[in-house]
Amino acid sequence: LKMASAVPVVAVRGSTGISVNQGPPSYELMSGFKRDDSKVCRAMLFSPQGEYFAWANGTNINVVSTKTWTVLTTIPSPKTYCIHFSPKGTYLMSWQPFTVSNANPNGGPNMFIHKSDSGELIASFIHKKQTDWEPQWSFDESVCIHNVNNEVAC
């Protein structure tokens, strides 16, 4: 990946939380990145162009700029299991297990599309299975499709 940073970086999830370190030979913590001390990390991912780094820590989805390593947006999402970026990194998709409750017996959306840089919610869908949940995008992000109950959406 061509990262925004001139120094190769390594994202690490361990017993001390989530950190981003410089690559060889130093492996020092990246200045500007605030270590996430959460013991939970269900997903973490760099955007395809290397502009963003996102992770789901069991409370929120956090997105940072790899230019400054500062948080651009925090999306409250305690149940997120999977995240995925669109081809250019403009959009961040997330999936969480589908649930029903007495208050909501039909369940609600569990797959979300947000703007990567702001966290703005663009769309939400119900996708019950964890398999094939990611919407498919054209390379230039002008077209997005998602199969929802045998109907194409997005």
PyMOL commands that set and color helices and strands:
alter all, ss='L'
color gray80, all
select strands_A, chain A and resi 9-14+17-22+43-46+52-56+60-65+71-76+82-85+91-95+111-115+121-125+136-137+144-148+151-153
alter strands_A, ss='S'
color yellow, strands_A
deselect
rebuild
show_as cartoon
